[in-house]
Amino acid sequence: MDSTVYRIQPIERPVVGLVIGGKTLAERDRLEASTEALMALYSGVPLGELLLFPPDRWLPYQMITVQHRIALEEAPYEVRGILRPVCDQVEAALRANPNYRPGLLARIQQVTLVRPARVNRITGPLKPPSDEEQVKVTLLRPVHYSEAMATNLIADVPLSLFGLDEPSTPRLLDRGANGTLRPLEESMLANPIGVAGLAISRDGQILTMHRAKHLSTYADVLGATSSGYVDWSDITAAPGSLNAALLFALRREIGEELYLMPEEIDGIDFVPLGVYREFYRAGFVQAFYGFSLPLSAGELAERLNTHGPHGEFQALVALPRGVDLAALFDQGAMAGVPVGKELQGLLAAARQFRFL
């Protein structure tokens, strides 16, 4: 299958995991479920709500409808109940591991402690009283990144590893009746919001990124052109509309990861590709977008390398726009690199919404 690989010099950081009870939890240990296993675990989700890759391939993403008018609750959400000790141990492990500096721990200090909490959680629908009608909005609250790490990002770790007398895992403990995802307003997990964008270059190629080996999620696989968490500052900078806040976050990520100038980003039109709950991270909320980049694939690669070692990527893999996506899914890899689950979902959404 044709592709063009542009090497990017990555920042050399150690591949580390959480150290809990003397055991190091790498990503492959924290999130072990295959696509088939995930589909079986959440068999109660109606097929009509799943992301479809035509003609008949269902992917582990539940399409959700959210109100684009938002209300904010400044008090940070805190994971409670049986998962509270897990959150405390994960935060302590992150702080105790010097290998998370200046990587993940620096992000936690910047994102969670200083501002003081930047990653959003959808608590649920809120219906403020009105004289004539109930106005539907989506209620957002900040949540600490470390709590997302302790719930969604270790979804398949036995809770007994944390000294709890509980044979289950965060995923199974939070799973709804009859194999469904528990509603956001009832979930015990942090369920932060993420955004991911798929770009078409000026010369008509699909731009995917070979992610760095040290990343905490989707490490060493092909991923989105740009992706990240929605910070609380994104929400407060674009109040009133969830779509505006999501786009603010994606534009920020594009500027940080692709080194685009503000005037270049301002000229980009974004195509919404749906909002989903991702089975892989046990209900993590993910918004997908497509966009056209004002650079060719080669020009983007040159820009990424000009700025020195990159903290997120080790290569840009450009695919022809007419690539056989079904064959790519069956093959499971491109240029010898596995296709990550996030990119699978993004490509399927792009096909379903006719962006590709």
N, C-alpha and C positions, 0 to 999 in steps of 0.2 A: 504494500500500500504506500503510495507516494506521500512523502512529507519532507520538509526542509528543517533541519535542526541548526539552530544558532546557539552556540555555547555562550553561557554567561558565567562570569567568575563569581562563585558564591563566597560569602563570608564563611570562614572555617570555624564552626562551633561544634562542640561535642554533641553526639546523639545521646540524650539522657532521658530518663523517665522518672516518674514519681517513685520515691523509695518509701515503702510502707511496710512495717514489720519485717524489715530486712530483705524484702523482695522488691526488685526494680520492675515497674510496670511500664513497658514500652507500649506504643499505640497498638501494635498488633495483639497485645495481651488485653488491653483495656476495651477494645472494640473488636470482638472476634467474629461476630455474626456475619455470615455470607448473605448475599442478596436473597437466596432461596430461603435461608433460615429466618431472615427478617420478614419476608412475605408470609411465612408460616406463623410467626409469632403474632403478627397483626392481621390475621386472616379475617377478622371481623370488620375491617375497614371496607366499605362497599367499593367494588371495582370502579364504579363511576366517579369516585373521588380520588382515584390513584392517577399518577402521571403516566400517560400512555405514550409509548414509542410505537408509532404505526408499523404494522397493522394490529399486532396482538401482543406486544411486549409490555408488561406492566412493571413499573419501577417503584422502589420503596420510598415514595414521596406522596403524601396526602395533600391534595390541593385544598386550601382553606380560603374562606371569604372573610376579610376583615374590613371594618369600617375605616374609611380613609380620614374621617374626622377624628381627631385624637384629643384625649384629656390626659394630663400628667399628674402623677402623684409622686412628690419628691422623696418621700420616705423610702429608703432602699428596701427591696424585698429580701427576706432572709429565709433560707431553707430551714425548716424546723422538723420536729419529730425524730424518727429513728435515723434520718440522714444528717442531723445536725452534728453528731460526733465525727462523721465522715468528713464533713466540710472543715471542721476544726483540725483534723489530722492532715488533710491535704494542704491546707494553708501553712501549717507548721512544717510539713515536708518541703514545700516550695521555698520557704524562708531559710531552711537549714541547708539546702543544696546550693553550694557556691557555683555549680555549673549553670544555674539559671540566671547568672549575671554575666554579661549585660543583656541576656536574651529575654526569656519569658518573665523572670522575676522583675526585671526593669520595666517590662510592659505592665505588670500587675501594679507596681509602685506608681507608675505614671497614670495608669488607667483607673485603678481602683482606689488607691489610697489618697492620692494628692487632690483629686478633683471633687469628690472622693469616690464616686462610683459611676462608671461610664457605660456599661453594657446594659442594654434594655431587656426587659421582660414584658410580654403581654400578659397582664393579670387576667383580663377577660373583658367582655362587653360591659359597658357602663351606660345606664339609661337615666340621665338626670331628669327630674320632674319638670314638666312643662304644663302650661295652662291648657294646651290643646292636644299635645301629643308627646310621646316619649321619643326623644332624639337619640338615635343610636350612635355611639362613638366607641373607639377602642381605647381602653385605659392602659397606659404604659407606666411602668415603674423601673427605676434602676436596679440592677442586681450586680453583685460583685463577681468579677471574672473567676476568682478562686472557687466560688460556689458553682459556677458552670463547669469548671474543671472537676469538681468533686461529685457531680451528678451526671450531666449529659456526656462528659468526656471520659468517664470511667463506667459507662452504663453496664458493662458486662463483668465487672469485677465482683466476686463474692463478698458480701458484707462481712462475712466471718473473718476476712483478712484484716479488718479494722477492729477486731476484738468484739464484734457484736454477735449475740446469740441469735443469728438470723441466717438461714441457709440461702436466702434469695440474693438478687442483685438489684441495683437501682432501677434497671429497666423493668425487670419482672415485678418488682414491688410497686412500680408506678403504672403498670399496664392496666388499662380499663377492662371492664367486663367484656367477655366474649371476644377477646383478642382485638381490642381497639386501643388507640392512644387516648389516655385520659384527657378530658377537656383542659385547655390551658388554665382556666380559672380554678381548676381543682387539682392540677398536677403538683406533685411533691418536688419536682426537679426545677432547676433554675430556668431552663428554656429561654436562653438569650436569642436575640435577633441577629441574623447575618445577612449580608448581601453578596451576590456574586454576579460578575458581568462577563459576557462572552463577546469578544471584539472581532470584527471583520476589518482587515487592514486595507489601506488605500489601494493596494494591488490585488484585492479580492481574496485574501487567504484567511482562514479561521485560525486565530491565535490562541494557542494553549501554552501553559507554562509547566515545565518540569520543576516541581516544588523541591525545596531544599530538604536534606535528610534530617535536619535537627528540629523541624517544625513539630508542634504538638498535635496537629491534625493533618491528615492527608499528606503525610511526609513521603517524599521520594516517589510520587506518582504524578501523572499529568492532571493539571487542575485548570481552573478558570483563568481568564486573562488577568483578572483582578478580583479580590474578594477580601472580606473581613467582617468584623463585628460592627454593629451600629452602636456607637458611643452615645452616652447621655447628652454630650455636647452637640451631637448631630441633631438630636430631637429638639433641644432648646434653641438651636440656631435656625430651625425650620419649623416653627410651631404651627399647629392647626391642621396639618395634612400629613398623614403617614407616608404617602408617596413622596412628598417633598423631603421628608426626613430621610427616607431610604435613599433617595437620589443624592442628597447631601453627603451621606455616608459613602456611597459608591464613588462620587466625585473625589472625595478626600482620599479614599484608598487608591484611586487611579493616579492622583497626583503624587502620593507617597511611593507607590510601587512601580509605576511606569515613568515617573519623572516628567509628566506632562505639565506645561505651564498653565496657569489659570485661564489665560485667553484661549488656549487650545481646548481645554475642557469645556469652556463656555460654549464653544461651537459644536459640541457633540449632541446629537439627538439620541435619547435612550428609549428603547422599546420594552415595555413591561412584559415579562414572560411568566408571571404568576407568583403567588406566595404559597409556600409549602411548609408542612411539618415533615422533617427528615427522619426516617426510621433509623438510619445509621447511628445518629446521635440522640436517639430515644425521644424525639419530639422537638428537637431544635428547630426554630423558625427560620426559614430561608427565603429570601426574595431574589428572583432571577431577573436579569435584564440583558438585552442585546444592544450593541452599539457599534457604530462605524468609527474607526480610528483614522485621524488625519495623517498617518504615517504608513509607509510600507513596512512589511515584516523586517526587512533588512535595516531600515532606518530606526525602527524601534530597538532592535538588537544592538545596534551601534550606540544608541543613546543609553541603554541599560549598562553597557560595558564602559562607557565613557565616565560614568559616575563612580567607578570603582566596584569592589566586591559587593554583591547584592545579598541582602539579608533574607530574601524569600525564595529566589529562583536559582536554578543551576543551568537552565536552558530554555529557550523559546522554541517550540515545535509548531511550525506553520503547516496547516492542512489545506489542500485545495477545497474551495467552497463546495464543489460537487462530490466530495468524498462520500463513499458508501458507508453511511453510519451504521447500518445493520451489520456489515462485515466487520467494522471497527468494534462494535459491541461483542460480536462473536469471538473475534480475535483477542479482545481484552487488553491489547497493548498497541502502542505505536512507537516506532523507532526503539523497540526494546524496553519501553517504559510502560508500566501498567496504567490503564486509564482509571483514574480515581472515581469513586462513587459520586462525588459532587459534580465532576465534569460529565459523567453519564447523565445525571439528571438535567444539567444545564443544556446539553446537546439535545436531549429528548424534548425539553420545553421549547427550545429554539425551533425544532422541527414542527412541533405541534402548533406553535403560534406563527408558523410560516416565516420566521426570521431567517431560516436556512432553507 
